[in-house]
């Protein structure tokens, strides 16, 4: 008999005794505990050092992992007598949703999650999932670097047990397909397209005429290979780092989203740091942001070259306006249902105007 949930016998912080949780979360939690030789404790200790665990879903060569490895080295260089940092790539600690929940409870200390995933934990994150929210990547970066815009949102999840500590560039999301080139929204009709697990993304696909298939990132390659889905939407690195370009031969630059990845930390752990330690961790978070963004630019160019020359992927450049026209009704729908995000949306439009005018100079 397949078990979809399991009753907690060994206590996970934040879950009441006897609470039933998803089996995948339990397995991820137990993997963390076994690796530390613990059961029933939320945080590990090695030779009087606190073990700080960080999980993400990318490969060991991805800019995210490179940046987190630099963070590991930085923290251990500055606070090595007290902390030992362990970085777990490739969904070793579970899917992004699993890792967010483990971070909430304190079973792990940090994880990287797409903004789209965080929308299911705090609705206000849906602002950054809106398609065609930014006019270009300059406006996108300027908004994400503006603490007046992001701080309120990043700290709005403390009651849920976690806090966003920095953002990571995940580039521009575009459609890529196995056998049908996408050059107009009509080309998506009847196609099953994997999207991130967020209500906004599902509605976006409905407006574009495709069939949204939400699933964890780690399941996408097999789904493409077995033709359970016809395509997906992501940045160029998914083609190479994750092998999707071995199956999908068309990549269409419709540029429907610029959705950041977010590094989140367990609120209890962050609150336990002394002022000096928190200051050092904050320096580390800035380092993660700087290194990931620098590595991202390099990695995208390398991915495009490899996808084209080795994997045989054809890059297409459709006119964006038909896609924009199809998606814009979603803006007003979301804003009317969640007026709390209207000030953030208006501030983003000011940046858009500024950078649109700059483009026209």
C-alpha positions as CSV (number, residue, x, y, z in Angstrom):
1,X,0.0,0.0,0.0
2,X,1.4,3.4,-1.0
3,X,1.6,5.9,1.9
4,X,1.0,9.5,1.0
5,X,1.5,10.7,4.6
6,X,3.1,9.4,7.7
7,X,2.4,10.1,11.4
8,X,5.3,11.9,13.1
9,X,6.8,9.7,15.9
10,X,10.2,11.4,16.0
11,X,9.5,15.0,16.8
12,X,9.9,17.6,14.0
13,X,10.1,21.1,15.4
14,X,7.0,23.1,14.5
15,X,4.8,20.0,14.0
16,X,2.6,18.8,16.8
17,X,3.1,15.2,18.0
18,X,0.9,12.9,16.0
19,X,0.6,15.3,13.1
20,X,0.5,13.7,9.6
21,X,2.9,15.1,7.1
22,X,3.7,14.3,3.5
23,X,5.9,11.3,3.1
24,X,8.4,13.2,0.9
25,X,8.9,15.8,3.7
26,X,9.4,13.1,6.2
27,X,12.0,11.4,4.0
28,X,13.9,14.6,3.5
29,X,13.8,15.4,7.2
30,X,15.1,11.9,8.1
31,X,17.9,12.3,5.5
32,X,19.0,15.4,7.3
33,X,18.8,13.7,10.7
34,X,20.6,10.6,9.7
35,X,23.4,12.5,8.1
36,X,23.9,14.3,11.5
37,X,23.4,11.2,13.6
38,X,20.4,12.8,15.1
39,X,16.7,12.1,15.6
40,X,14.4,14.5,17.3
41,X,16.7,17.5,17.3
42,X,16.3,20.4,14.9
43,X,19.9,21.4,14.6
44,X,23.1,19.4,14.4
45,X,26.3,19.9,16.3
46,X,29.8,18.6,15.4
47,X,32.7,19.1,17.8
48,X,30.8,21.9,19.5
49,X,30.1,23.6,16.2
50,X,26.6,24.3,15.0
51,X,25.9,22.7,11.6
52,X,24.2,25.1,9.2
53,X,22.4,23.2,6.5
54,X,21.4,24.8,3.1
55,X,19.5,23.0,0.4
56,X,18.7,23.9,-3.2
57,X,17.5,22.1,-6.3
58,X,20.3,23.0,-8.8
59,X,23.4,21.0,-9.9
60,X,26.9,21.4,-8.4
61,X,28.0,23.5,-11.4
62,X,25.1,25.9,-11.2
63,X,25.7,29.6,-10.2
64,X,23.5,29.1,-7.2
65,X,25.7,26.3,-5.9
66,X,28.9,28.2,-6.7
67,X,27.6,31.2,-4.7
68,X,26.5,29.1,-1.7
69,X,29.8,27.3,-1.7
70,X,31.5,30.8,-1.4
71,X,29.1,31.6,1.4
72,X,30.1,28.3,3.2
73,X,33.8,29.3,2.9
74,X,33.1,32.8,4.0
75,X,31.2,31.9,7.2
76,X,33.7,29.2,8.1
77,X,36.6,31.6,7.6
78,X,34.9,34.2,9.8
79,X,33.0,32.0,12.3
80,X,34.6,28.6,11.9
81,X,35.0,28.0,15.6
82,X,31.2,28.1,16.0
83,X,29.6,27.1,12.7
84,X,30.1,24.5,10.0
85,X,28.1,25.0,6.8
86,X,26.9,22.2,4.6
87,X,25.4,22.8,1.2
88,X,23.1,20.2,-0.3
89,X,22.5,20.6,-4.1
90,X,20.2,18.7,-6.6
91,X,17.2,18.3,-4.3
92,X,19.1,16.0,-1.9
93,X,16.8,17.4,0.8
94,X,13.6,17.1,-1.2
95,X,11.8,19.4,-3.6
96,X,11.7,23.1,-3.2
97,X,8.3,22.9,-1.5
98,X,9.7,20.3,0.9
99,X,12.8,22.3,1.7
100,X,10.8,25.5,2.4
101,X,8.7,23.5,4.9
102,X,11.8,22.0,6.4
103,X,13.3,25.5,6.8
104,X,10.0,26.7,8.4
105,X,10.4,24.0,11.1
106,X,14.1,24.4,11.6
107,X,15.0,20.9,10.4
108,X,17.3,22.8,8.0
109,X,18.5,26.4,8.3
110,X,18.4,27.8,4.8
111,X,17.1,26.9,1.3
112,X,16.8,28.5,-2.1
113,X,13.3,28.5,-3.5
114,X,11.8,30.1,-6.5
115,X,9.5,33.1,-5.8
116,X,6.8,31.1,-7.5
117,X,7.0,28.4,-4.8
118,X,6.9,31.1,-2.0
119,X,3.6,32.4,-3.4
120,X,2.0,29.3,-1.9
121,X,3.3,30.3,1.5
122,X,2.7,34.0,1.4
123,X,0.3,35.3,-1.3
124,X,2.1,38.7,-1.6
125,X,5.0,37.0,-3.4
126,X,2.7,36.6,-6.4
127,X,3.6,40.1,-7.4
128,X,7.0,38.9,-8.8
129,X,5.3,36.0,-10.6
130,X,3.2,38.2,-12.8
131,X,4.0,37.7,-16.5
132,X,5.6,40.7,-18.3
133,X,6.0,42.6,-15.0
134,X,9.3,44.1,-16.0
135,X,10.1,45.9,-19.3
136,X,13.7,44.6,-19.3
137,X,16.3,43.0,-17.0
138,X,17.7,46.4,-15.9
139,X,14.4,47.3,-14.4
140,X,14.1,43.9,-12.9
141,X,17.5,44.1,-11.2
142,X,16.9,47.7,-10.0
143,X,13.6,46.7,-8.3
144,X,15.1,43.6,-6.6
145,X,18.0,45.7,-5.3
146,X,15.6,48.3,-3.9
147,X,15.2,47.5,-0.2
148,X,12.2,49.9,0.0
149,X,10.3,47.6,-2.3
150,X,11.5,44.2,-1.2
151,X,12.1,44.4,2.6
152,X,8.5,44.5,3.5
153,X,7.8,41.3,1.5
154,X,11.0,39.6,2.6
155,X,10.2,40.1,6.3
156,X,6.5,39.4,6.0
157,X,7.0,35.6,6.5
158,X,8.5,35.6,10.0
159,X,5.2,34.4,11.4
160,X,5.5,31.4,9.0
161,X,8.9,30.6,10.5
162,X,11.3,32.0,7.8
163,X,12.7,35.2,6.4
164,X,14.1,36.0,2.9
165,X,17.7,37.1,3.2
166,X,18.7,37.8,-0.4
167,X,17.5,37.2,-4.0
168,X,19.2,35.4,-6.8
169,X,19.0,36.0,-10.5
170,X,17.2,33.3,-12.3
171,X,17.2,35.0,-15.7
172,X,14.2,35.2,-18.1
173,X,11.8,32.3,-18.3
174,X,10.9,31.2,-21.8
175,X,9.1,28.3,-23.4
176,X,10.9,25.2,-24.8
177,X,9.3,22.3,-26.4
178,X,10.0,18.8,-27.7
179,X,8.7,19.0,-31.3
180,X,6.4,22.1,-31.7
181,X,8.1,25.5,-32.1
182,X,6.3,28.2,-30.2
183,X,6.2,31.5,-32.1
184,X,2.7,32.6,-31.2
185,X,0.4,32.0,-28.3
186,X,-1.8,29.8,-30.6
187,X,1.1,27.4,-30.9
188,X,0.7,26.5,-27.2
189,X,-2.9,25.3,-27.7
190,X,-3.2,21.6,-26.7
191,X,0.4,21.5,-25.4
192,X,1.0,20.2,-21.8
193,X,3.6,22.6,-20.4
194,X,5.3,22.1,-17.1
195,X,5.0,25.3,-14.9
196,X,6.2,26.0,-11.4
197,X,3.8,25.1,-8.7
198,X,2.0,28.5,-8.3
199,X,-1.6,29.6,-9.0
200,X,-0.3,32.6,-11.0
201,X,1.6,30.3,-13.4
202,X,-1.3,28.0,-13.9
203,X,-3.5,31.0,-14.8
204,X,-0.9,32.4,-17.1
205,X,-0.9,29.2,-19.1
206,X,-4.7,29.2,-19.3
207,X,-4.6,32.7,-20.8
208,X,-1.9,31.7,-23.3
209,X,-4.0,28.7,-24.4
210,X,-1.7,25.9,-23.1
211,X,-2.4,23.2,-20.5
212,X,-0.5,23.9,-17.3
213,X,1.2,20.9,-15.7
214,X,2.7,21.9,-12.3
215,X,5.4,19.6,-11.0
216,X,8.7,19.6,-9.1
217,X,11.8,20.6,-11.1
218,X,13.5,17.3,-10.5
219,X,10.7,15.4,-12.3
220,X,10.7,17.5,-15.5
221,X,13.4,15.6,-17.5
222,X,11.7,12.2,-17.1
223,X,8.3,13.8,-18.0
224,X,9.8,15.3,-21.1
225,X,11.6,12.2,-22.1
226,X,8.5,10.0,-21.7
227,X,6.3,12.6,-23.4
228,X,4.1,13.0,-20.4
229,X,4.5,16.8,-21.1
230,X,5.2,18.5,-24.4
231,X,7.5,21.2,-23.0
232,X,8.4,23.5,-20.1
233,X,9.3,27.0,-19.4
234,X,12.5,28.1,-17.7
235,X,15.8,29.8,-18.4
236,X,18.6,28.6,-20.7
237,X,20.5,26.7,-18.0
238,X,17.7,24.1,-17.8
239,X,18.7,23.1,-21.3
240,X,22.2,22.2,-20.3
241,X,22.6,21.8,-16.6
242,X,19.5,19.7,-16.4
243,X,19.7,18.0,-19.8
244,X,16.3,19.3,-21.1
245,X,18.0,20.4,-24.3
246,X,18.7,16.7,-25.1
247,X,14.9,16.3,-25.5
248,X,13.6,19.7,-26.3
249,X,14.8,21.1,-29.6
250,X,13.0,24.5,-29.7
251,X,13.6,27.4,-27.3
252,X,11.4,30.4,-27.8
253,X,12.4,33.8,-26.3
254,X,8.9,35.0,-25.4
255,X,10.4,36.3,-22.2
256,X,7.2,35.9,-20.2
257,X,8.7,36.1,-16.7
258,X,11.7,37.3,-14.7
259,X,11.1,35.5,-11.5
260,X,13.9,35.6,-8.8
261,X,15.0,32.7,-6.7
262,X,15.0,33.6,-3.0
263,X,17.4,32.4,-0.3
264,X,15.3,32.0,2.9
265,X,16.5,31.3,6.4
266,X,14.8,29.8,9.5
267,X,13.6,32.7,11.6
268,X,14.5,31.1,14.9
269,X,18.1,30.4,13.7
270,X,18.5,33.9,12.4
271,X,17.1,35.3,15.7
272,X,19.6,33.2,17.7
273,X,22.6,34.9,16.1
274,X,24.4,37.6,18.1
275,X,24.6,41.1,16.6
276,X,28.2,40.4,15.5
277,X,27.3,37.0,14.0
278,X,24.2,38.4,12.2
279,X,26.4,41.2,10.7
280,X,28.8,38.6,9.3
281,X,25.9,36.4,8.0
282,X,24.5,39.5,6.3
283,X,27.9,40.1,4.6
284,X,27.7,36.5,3.5
285,X,24.2,37.0,2.0
286,X,25.5,39.9,0.0
287,X,28.3,37.8,-1.2
288,X,25.9,35.1,-2.4
289,X,23.9,37.7,-4.4
290,X,27.1,39.2,-6.0
291,X,28.7,35.9,-6.9
292,X,25.5,34.3,-8.2
293,X,24.7,37.2,-10.5
294,X,28.2,37.4,-11.8
295,X,28.3,33.6,-12.5
296,X,24.8,33.8,-14.0
297,X,25.9,36.1,-16.8
298,X,28.7,33.8,-17.7
299,X,26.7,30.6,-17.4
300,X,23.9,31.8,-19.6
301,X,26.3,32.5,-22.5
302,X,27.9,29.1,-22.1
303,X,24.5,27.4,-21.9
304,X,23.3,29.0,-25.1
305,X,26.4,28.1,-27.0
306,X,26.4,24.4,-25.8
307,X,22.6,24.0,-26.4
308,X,23.0,25.3,-30.0
309,X,26.2,23.5,-31.0
310,X,26.1,20.3,-29.0
311,X,22.4,19.6,-28.2
312,X,21.0,21.0,-31.5
313,X,18.6,23.4,-29.9
314,X,17.1,26.0,-32.2
315,X,16.6,29.4,-30.6
316,X,13.5,31.3,-31.7
317,X,12.6,35.0,-31.3
318,X,8.9,35.5,-31.6
319,X,7.2,38.8,-31.4
320,X,6.4,39.4,-27.7
321,X,3.3,41.7,-28.0
322,X,0.8,38.9,-28.7
323,X,2.0,37.1,-25.6
324,X,1.9,40.3,-23.6
325,X,-1.6,41.1,-24.7
326,X,-2.8,37.6,-23.7
327,X,-1.3,37.9,-20.2
328,X,-2.0,41.5,-19.2
329,X,-5.6,40.7,-17.9
330,X,-3.9,38.7,-15.2
331,X,-2.3,41.9,-13.7
332,X,-5.6,43.5,-13.0
333,X,-7.1,40.2,-11.8
334,X,-4.4,39.7,-9.2
335,X,-4.3,43.4,-8.1
336,X,-8.1,43.4,-7.6
337,X,-8.0,40.2,-5.6
338,X,-4.9,41.3,-3.5
339,X,-4.9,45.1,-3.3
340,X,-2.1,44.9,-0.6
341,X,0.5,44.5,-3.4
342,X,-0.7,47.5,-5.4
343,X,2.0,49.9,-3.9
344,X,4.7,47.5,-4.9
345,X,3.2,47.1,-8.4
346,X,3.1,50.9,-8.8
347,X,6.7,51.3,-7.7
348,X,7.7,48.7,-10.2
349,X,5.9,50.6,-13.0
350,X,8.0,53.7,-12.1
351,X,11.1,51.7,-12.6
352,X,9.7,50.4,-15.9
353,X,9.0,53.9,-17.1
354,X,12.5,55.0,-16.2
355,X,14.3,52.1,-17.9
356,X,12.0,52.2,-20.9
357,X,12.8,55.8,-21.4
358,X,16.5,55.0,-21.0
359,X,16.2,52.3,-23.8
360,X,14.7,55.0,-26.1
361,X,17.5,57.5,-25.6
